[in-house]
Every structure is written in structure tokens, then in C-alpha cells.
């Protein structure tokens, strides 16, 4: 393996490690489907279909991962979800 290939492999591993956080959205009895969907579209850049699927999963399963990435990237998005009255955390 060449030095360049070793460096690229190390970069790939570091990128994978840095992107292993996720925002988990939890079910509640307060927010409507429309509010959850609209918020996911606005905050997490979901398509309408993605947001609807997440809302359904949250409703029936109690939770759903709605975004993955680095902690620094997810922190403001999770804060925006919380500010919108949703129940979410970064794991």
C-alpha cells in the first residue's frame, strides 16, 4: 500500500468516526404531524417524504433518527428542534 493510499484510508476512518452522531427525535402527545413534518423540512433539510416517514416512525416506534453527522453540525439543528417544541437529543 502506498503512502497516499494509507493517508486516504486514515482520512476515511476519521471522517467515519466524526460522523457517527445522530439526532434522535422522540414521540410526544403535544405536537401535530404537520408541525413535526414542517420542522424537519425546515431544520433538517428533509424532503416532504422523508419528514412524513420520520413522523410516522416516531409516532409508531416512539423514536427515529432524523439526522446523522458530526456533533458540531448537529448541535444547532438539535437546538432548533428543541426550540420548536420537539423532543430530541444527540446520541
HUVEN-V34355 format. One record per pair of residues at least 12 apart in sequence whose ideal C-beta (glycine too) atoms are under 6 Angstrom apart, sorted by the first residue. I is the first residue (numbers start at 1). GAP is how many residues later the second one is. Records with the same first field share a line. If there is no record, write none. Layout:
# HUVEN-V34355
I->GAP  GAP
This chain:
# HUVEN-V34355
18->52
19->50  51
21->50  53  69
22->43  46  69
23->43  44  51  55  65  67
24->39  41  65  67
25->33  39  41  63
26->37  61
27->31  32  35
28->59
33->22
36->19
37->14  15  18
39->45
40->14
43->34  37  38
44->22  23
54->12
74->16
78->12
